[in-house]
Amino acid sequence: MSALYPEIEPYDHGLLDTGDGNLIYWEACGNPAGRPALVLHGGPGSGCSTTARRYFDPDAYRIILFDQRNCGRSLPSAADPETDLSLNTTWHLVADIERLRACLGIEAWLLFGNSWGSTLALAYAETHPERVSAVVLSGVTTTRRSEIDWLYRGMAPLFPEEWHRFRQAVSPGSQGRDEDMVAAYHRLLNDPDPETRLKAARDWHDWEAASILLADPQGLPRRWADPAYLLTRARIITHYFSNGAWLADAQLLKNAARLTGIPGILLQGRFDIEAPLVTAWELARAWPKSELSILAHAAHSTANPDISAAIVGATDRFRDI
């Protein structure tokens, strides 16, 4: 089967006023009378993509996408250094999802989340299980401290040259591995000097590019050519990860019993370096009615045809339930 459904355009869109100075961009695609499904994008701070519309049968699903706070088309943008991110936390996003559900008159919806989106899907589902009909996750993360440490310390031996550049950008001449890189880049990304901020955003993404290019030699996402996008994404990621995503360590795994009764499909590439398989495996063991599918030749990127086909296969399975 084709990996993705044909390209579609939204039949409706808008800006949801959160009441605290934030406007959340949302859009609806597919069948207005179809089964509601919500897409939770990665990052945090990456914004939703047009490709994510194509993971669902547009005749069967009412597909809702939104840009999480301060990224994409939501306002104000984190690219602006004057934008205060103190009201952008995991729990603000959970509240935004619930506010959006009520605004759209949806009783319960299927959640799809990739990478950081899987963390957000779990946080929402464990808080509002009665509003979740099913869950599809790929590139599974729970944003534990160990997962953050892996991304910005543990992977260093796999990419020694890139790690050296990543460290030198914040600590010239340093040879050690003890500095908190997330905190260091968070400081630089909030520096008063615009050139300092932009360089930090580029250096941050250069480190991420090491594992992405290994898994997807076709190249980096096109959006990475936009300086405002790099600033937005890096500033939000470091804001979240320097605060442990406002989650108690391993909170989402410890509370997985709250998902009892919700069917879930977990899709994980065997060679996913950014989100190693162990997290998906542990979640599947803790979550009744979940099913783990290990994709033998896939890594983290949803651009991989095995992953995109698996996502479509999962949403097709839930289509008529």
Buried (B, 14 or more C-beta within 10 A) or exposed (E): EEBBBEEBEBBEBBBBEBEEEBBBBBBBBBBEEBBBBBBBBBBBBBBBBEEBBBBBBBEBBBBBBBBBBBBBBBBBBBBBBEBEBEEBBBEBBBBBBBBBBEEBEBEBBBBBBBBBBBBBBBBBBBBBBEBBBBBBBBBBBBBBBBBBBBBBBBBBEEBEEBBEBBBEBBEEEEEEEEBEBBEBBBBBBBBEEEEBBBBBBBBBBBBBBBBBEBBBEEEBBEBBEEBBBBBBBBBBBBBBBBBBBBBEEBBBBEBBEBBEEBBBBBBBBEBBBBBBBEBBBBBBEBBEEBEBBBBEEBBBBBBBEBBBBBBBBBBBBBBEE
